[in-house]
Amino acid sequence: MGSERLFLSIFLVILVAALASNSSQAYKFPVGGKDGWVLNPSEGFNHWAERHRFQVNDTLFFKYKKGSNSVLVVAKEDYNSCNTKNPKQCLTDGDSVFKFNRSGPFFFISGNAENCQKGQKLIVVVLAVRNKTQHHTDSPSPSPVITDPPAFLPSPTALEPNAPVQPPQQNSAPGSDVALMVFICIISIVVSTLILGNFVA
């Protein structure tokens, strides 16, 4: 009887761990696709970004030649003017990873101002985290004022014919992951109690 309990316990731990690892997925996006973070990519960086949906905890992977280029995370004004003097963050190792920790716009430019002026820059808009269950009130909340609307995905017919399109991502809200895990644990306990009850009887 001890070996059955051990087997069942190990099975339940593996089941819960597997479900937890799949419940909230973050994606790693190689910036510029196969070209990487280069001066003249086959597809413009902002066009590349428009074809994807970015969410909090996703990461960007910048691939470039270490020592000859870099990536700067900058404010909107510095993005527009290609100002490399006041970065919020510098990525310089050639295989740089940037993780989105919030929703909203992010601005990236080349650490070489001349490259930035020639188009080596990127805007990414990270989607807001939404709960699956929304509570509606009698009066609607005021809408935020948007001075520069984010780029949206073009219609499928507007895409280049051979350009690979990433399927929509279905990241779930953090609260729903916790509820799912609690539900799975409760069901696992009930099932294991019933099964072990049959062994004892």
Salt bridges, closest charged atoms under 4 A:
ASP35 OD1 - LYS34 NZ 3.90
GLU43 OE2 - HIS47 ND1 2.48
GLU43 OE2 - ARG51 NE 2.79
ASP95 OD1 - LYS63 NZ 2.84
GLU114 OE2 - LYS118 NZ 3.32
ASP148 OD2 - LYS76 NZ 1.73
